[in-house]
């Protein structure tokens, strides 16, 4: 991507979703944004209204016209450089939501000197003009796609620079010591040591621990961003598909008294109290000669390993406490990092106390009736409580971006090499090489070190109007 060309022209795009709605917003950004809008904007009587003479952050009512032909009545919002999202002159035109009207206006702007924006080009310009660093720009995309309160909160924190500030502080601390190491190299013949090796070791150890903690947070951050995977497992006819349908409040899975109805994995999203869960219904666990069903059972065990929470659902009338104990033992090797939740299904009010006594060795067991929707709210609350117990405080810095965690892993490797070098009293030139590596990878996170290919790859994932 040739960024020098991007900065020098004026771009236009529809900033609201495609389709018919009450209004649409068209965005112009660049040196000539106000002039281009000026050339086609006026009052109802087609008198010119010079937008260049208006103050920034003001809204103006008028019409967009092509010669004598009025295309639409609009509101024009002005944002003059440098006080705009991109730091350039920016105009946002609120028009009616007709797709025809929107295209007419966009083509009119192109006719007067604008060009269509590329994916993410408005945010790219904000980055290139110093309004956002690269991690903040990526958080904009996360904010747009956030679909739960927790993912929204993390995206807002990162967009406001919480993550960037931590990375920049780590990088600056390394730069301070790297400069002393570099100074030693300049005076190598005098055998002068400017950087105290003990202090350097303490600093690098401290930074390495922080970097490792950020890497570890990605496991949590990734599930917050994409939804917490919850696998519902159990024997055939335990009520797994019924529970899925009740949770989603729709007939998502086929419910039948015939064992083995669910042959494949069925997945859907559920938002509970601002937390996004990916609920996964699986094939019933049993020995079978049916090839297709056996493949489904294998997939069930795969989903258990991949899930954060594994719900073992069973018919409370069809199993004893000792049998359940053996099942739990058999499941343990498949759990990996999953939390196992035992849920007794098909509970009637009359026999609830008896069943609780039968399974009293499992104090955290839940008792529900999926068919009658009994204790489903308690079940949902338990899922949220499990999420709250696992997650670090969302006000802390949590990594949600795979590019960031990859850069942090490379940084961590370089820092470990620095520590090994200090322990073995290696010379300053070798230390400097490893510190430069760590600085490089930290710099790629915030964009202090970047390339056109990297920027093109990141911003190509944005929608065109952002």
WOLIN-V840956 format. One record per run of one state. SS is the DSSP state (H for helix, E for strand, L for the rest). FROM is the first residue (numbers start at 0). TO is the last residue. If there is no record, write none. Layout:
SS:FROM:TO
SS:FROM:TO
//
This chain:
L:0:1
H:2:7
L:8:9
E:10:13
L:14:21
E:22:28
L:29:31
H:32:37
L:38:39
E:40:41
L:42:46
E:47:47
L:48:49
H:50:52
L:53:57
E:58:65
L:66:67
E:68:78
L:79:88
E:89:95
L:96:97
H:98:110
L:111:113
E:114:115
L:116:119
H:120:127
L:128:132
H:133:144
L:145:147
H:148:158
L:159:160
H:161:185
L:186:186
H:187:189
L:190:195
H:196:225
L:226:226
E:227:232
L:233:238
H:239:247
L:248:264
E:265:271
L:272:273
E:274:280
L:281:289
H:290:305
L:306:307
E:308:314
L:315:319
H:320:334
L:335:337
E:338:344
L:345:347
H:348:357
L:358:364
E:365:366
L:367:367
E:368:368
L:369:372
E:373:373
L:374:374
H:375:389
L:390:400
H:401:422
L:423:426
H:427:445
L:446:450
H:451:458
L:459:465
//
